[in-house]
Structures are given as structure tokens and as C-alpha cells.
């Protein structure tokens, strides 16, 4: 009986550690994705600015998206 309780406690602790590591990794992945999204938005904005510098009349009358 004591051996079963000890092995159960060990198993539960191992699961707790796996859950903590998984949660931490998911949080890190979320942070990286947020940074990449922000960088992508900056890139898109800079591309818009570059396009407007080459074609300043673009979008001055009507923008139509398909």
C-alpha cells in the first residue's frame, strides 16, 4: 500500500511538472507569435508608405478590394 501511494505521488508530481513546462512553452510561443505579428504589421505599414511615395495618387479617389 505504501509503495502504491509513493508511486502515485511521484506520478502526480511528474504530471504537475509536465503541465507547468507545457504551460510555460505555450506562453513563450504566444509571446513570439505576438512579436512576429507586430513586426508583420510594421512591415505592411512600411510597404504602404513606400507604395505611396512611388504612387502618391494611389488611393486618393477610390480604393476597391476584391
Order of alpha helices (4+ residues) and beta strands (2+ residues): alpha
